[in-house]
Amino acid sequence: MTVTIQNKQELAFFNADQASLIKNYLCKGINDEELKLFHAVCKKTGLDPFMKQIYAVKRNGKEGAQMTIQTSIDGYRLIAERTGRYCPGRESTFTYEDGKVVSATSYIKKQTADGTWHEVAVSAYLSEYAPKYPNQFWDSKPHIMLAKCAESLALRKAFPNELSGLYSEDEMQQASNNLPEKIISLDQAAELANLLISCNAEYQEKFVAWLKDRKEIESLQFLPLACYENIKQRLTAKAQENKEPVVKYGEDAING
C-alpha cells in the first residue's frame, strides 16, 4: 500500500485504512491529534511512512510519553535529491582509539547557485550518539551507524531549508541517554545474579567486564530496567548451556 501523491511531493491525507495501519502498526500509541501533526510533516516533506521513509515514535520523557518524528537516512537522501543540487560524497572515514572506533566523518556534495559543487563534511562521535543500553545494531555495526549519523548531520547542514527540524532515526537512538533511567529491583538483581552464578567462569568474567565497560556500572543492582528482559534471556540461555551434560563416548563412557 502506498500513499497517494499530489503534485509529486505532497501527500494526500491518510484514508481510514491507512490511518488505522499507522496507529496500530507503524506508530503505535499515537492519538488523533498526533496523527494530524504527523500527516502535516509527511505532507511538507513528501515522505511516505509506508515506504519507511518517515516514522512517528513515542518516547518517554520527563513529562511522559511524547511523539517524536524521525526520518530514515533514505528519507533524508530523497529530500536532498529532490533539490537537484545534491550528490553523494566519498566513502566515510573513521578515527580510532585503542582499536575502537571514536568518530566518523561523512561527505556529501552540494551545488550552489553559481553552479559550483562544494564538499560538505561533518563528523559524529560515538560517545555522543551510541545508546548506553544494549542495541544490536550499534553493538554489531558501529561504523555503519555512526557514518549514518554523520551523513544526516552533513545533509542537514547543506540543506537547512529542507531538513531543518528533522532528525534521523539513527541520531535519535541516544535520545534517552540523558533521562533518569529506572533500575531493576533488588529481587530482579538477585534473580540475575543467581543465573550468572550458574554460567561458566569465563562467561561470568566477560559479563562483569561488559557491565563496567558498556554500562559503566559495578553491580547488577544498578542495571537499567530497560535491559532486564534482554539480559535475563541471555543469562538463562548461558546457564542452560552450562547445565547440559557432557556426552561420553567409547572408553570414557565405559569408565564412567
C-alpha positions in Angstrom: 0.0 0.0 0.0 1.3 3.5 -0.9 0.1 6.9 -0.1 -1.5 8.9 -2.9 0.9 11.6 -4.2 -0.3 15.1 -5.1 1.9 17.5 -7.1 4.6 14.8 -7.0 5.7 15.8 -3.5 2.7 16.4 -1.3 0.9 13.6 0.5 -2.9 13.4 0.5 -4.4 12.9 3.9 -4.4 9.4 5.1 -7.6 7.5 4.4 -9.3 5.4 7.2 -7.4 2.2 6.4 -4.0 4.0 6.2 -4.7 5.9 9.5 -5.6 2.6 11.2 -2.4 1.0 9.9 -0.3 3.9 11.2 -1.9 4.0 14.6 -1.9 0.2 15.2 1.3 -1.0 13.5 3.7 1.7 12.2 3.3 4.2 15.0 1.7 2.5 18.0 0.2 4.7 20.7 -0.3 8.0 18.8 -3.6 9.7 19.2 -5.7 11.6 16.5 -4.1 15.0 17.2 -0.6 13.5 16.9 -1.7 11.7 13.7 -2.7 15.1 12.2 0.7 16.5 13.1 2.4 13.5 11.6 0.4 13.9 8.4 1.4 17.6 8.2 5.1 16.7 8.4 4.6 13.9 5.8 2.9 16.4 3.5 5.6 19.1 3.9 8.5 16.7 3.4 6.8 14.5 0.8 8.0 11.3 2.6 5.9 8.1 2.7 5.6 6.3 6.1 4.5 3.1 4.3 7.9 3.1 2.5 9.7 3.5 5.8 11.0 7.0 4.9 9.5 8.7 8.0 8.3 7.5 11.4 6.3 8.7 14.4 7.8 7.3 17.6 6.5 7.5 21.2 9.4 8.3 23.6 9.3 8.5 27.4 10.4 11.9 28.6 10.3 13.9 31.8 6.7 14.9 31.0 5.6 11.4 30.0 5.3 9.8 26.6 5.7 12.2 23.7 5.7 11.7 19.9 8.8 12.4 18.0 9.0 12.4 14.2 12.1 10.8 12.7 13.2 10.1 9.2 15.3 7.3 7.8 18.6 8.1 6.1 16.9 7.2 2.8 14.2 9.8 3.5 17.0 12.4 4.1 18.7 11.5 0.8 15.4 11.7 -1.1 14.6 15.2 0.2 18.1 16.3 -0.8 17.8 14.6 -4.2 14.7 16.5 -5.0 16.5 19.8 -4.7 18.5 18.9 -7.8 21.6 20.2 -6.1 22.7 17.1 -4.2 25.3 14.4 -5.0 26.6 11.6 -2.8 30.1 12.1 -1.4 33.1 9.9 -1.0 33.4 7.0 1.4 33.1 7.9 5.1 36.3 8.0 7.1 36.9 7.0 10.8 39.2 7.7 13.7 40.2 5.1 16.3 41.5 4.8 19.9 42.8 1.6 21.3 41.4 -0.2 18.3 37.8 1.1 18.8 36.1 3.5 16.5 35.8 7.0 18.0 34.3 9.1 15.3 33.1 9.0 11.7 33.2 11.7 9.1 30.7 11.6 6.2 30.8 13.6 3.0 28.2 14.9 0.5 28.3 17.4 -2.3 26.0 20.4 -2.8 25.8 22.7 -5.9 25.5 26.4 -5.1 23.6 29.0 -7.1 26.7 29.8 -9.3 26.9 26.1 -10.4 29.9 25.2 -8.3 29.9 21.9 -6.4 31.2 22.0 -2.8 32.0 19.2 -0.5 30.3 19.3 2.9 31.9 17.2 5.6 30.7 16.6 9.2 31.9 14.3 12.0 29.9 12.4 14.5 31.4 10.9 17.7 30.5 7.6 19.2 30.3 8.9 22.7 27.6 11.4 21.6 25.4 9.1 19.5 25.7 5.5 20.7 22.9 4.5 23.1 24.1 3.4 26.5 21.8 0.4 26.6 22.3 -2.8 24.6 21.5 -2.3 20.9 22.1 -5.0 18.3 22.8 -2.5 15.5 25.2 -0.2 17.4 26.9 -3.2 19.1 27.5 -5.1 15.9 27.8 -2.4 13.3 29.2 0.8 15.0 30.9 2.0 11.8 27.7 1.9 9.7 25.5 3.5 12.4 28.0 6.3 13.2 28.5 7.0 9.5 24.8 7.4 9.0 24.6 9.9 11.9 27.5 11.9 10.3 25.8 11.8 6.9 22.5 13.1 8.5 24.4 16.0 10.0 26.1 16.8 6.7 22.7 16.7 4.8 21.1 19.0 7.4 24.0 21.4 7.2 23.9 21.5 3.4 20.1 21.7 3.1 18.8 23.6 6.2 15.7 24.9 4.5 14.5 21.4 3.5 15.7 19.5 6.6 15.5 21.9 9.5 13.8 20.3 12.5 14.0 16.8 11.1 16.2 14.2 12.7 17.2 10.7 11.5 16.2 7.6 13.4 19.9 6.8 13.9 20.6 10.2 15.6 17.6 9.7 17.9 18.9 6.3 19.3 20.7 8.3 22.0 17.6 10.4 22.9 17.0 8.5 26.1 20.7 8.7 27.3 20.3 11.8 29.4 16.9 10.8 31.0 16.9 9.3 34.5 16.9 5.6 34.0 14.8 3.3 36.1 16.9 0.5 37.6 15.9 -3.1 38.3 14.5 -4.1 41.7 16.6 -5.9 44.3 14.6 -9.1 43.6 15.3 -8.8 39.9 19.0 -8.2 40.6 19.1 -11.3 42.8 17.4 -13.3 40.1 20.0 -12.3 37.5 22.9 -12.9 40.0 21.7 -16.4 40.5 21.5 -17.0 36.8 25.0 -15.6 36.4 26.4 -17.9 39.1 25.0 -20.8 37.0 27.1 -19.8 34.0 30.7 -20.9 33.5 33.5 -18.8 35.0 34.7 -17.5 31.7 31.3 -16.1 30.8 30.9 -14.6 34.3 34.2 -12.7 33.8 33.1 -11.4 30.4 29.7 -10.3 31.7 31.2 -8.4 34.6 33.6 -6.7 32.2 30.7 -5.8 29.9 28.8 -4.2 32.8 31.8 -2.0 33.6 32.8 -1.1 30.1 29.4 -0.8 28.3 27.0 0.1 31.1 29.5 1.9 33.4 28.2 0.2 36.5 29.8 -2.0 39.1 26.9 -4.2 40.1 23.8 -5.8 38.7 21.8 -3.8 41.3 22.2 -0.7 39.1 21.2 -2.3 35.8 18.6 -0.2 33.8 15.2 -1.8 33.9 15.0 -1.5 30.1 17.8 -4.1 29.9 16.3 -6.6 32.3 14.4 -8.9 29.9 17.2 -9.0 27.4 19.8 -9.8 30.0 17.6 -12.4 31.7 17.2 -14.2 28.4 20.9 -14.2 27.7 21.8 -15.4 31.2 19.1 -18.1 31.2 20.5 -19.4 27.8 24.1 -19.4 29.0 23.1 -21.0 32.3 21.3 -23.8 30.5 24.3 -24.4 28.3 26.4 -24.9 31.4 23.9 -27.4 32.8 23.8 -29.6 29.7 25.6 -33.0 30.4 28.7 -33.9 28.5 28.1 -36.9 26.3 30.8 -39.5 26.7 31.8 -42.0 24.0 33.9 -45.1 23.8 36.3 -45.9 26.6 35.3 -42.8 28.5 31.7 -43.9 28.6 32.6 -47.4 29.9 34.9 -46.0 32.6 32.1 -43.6 33.7 
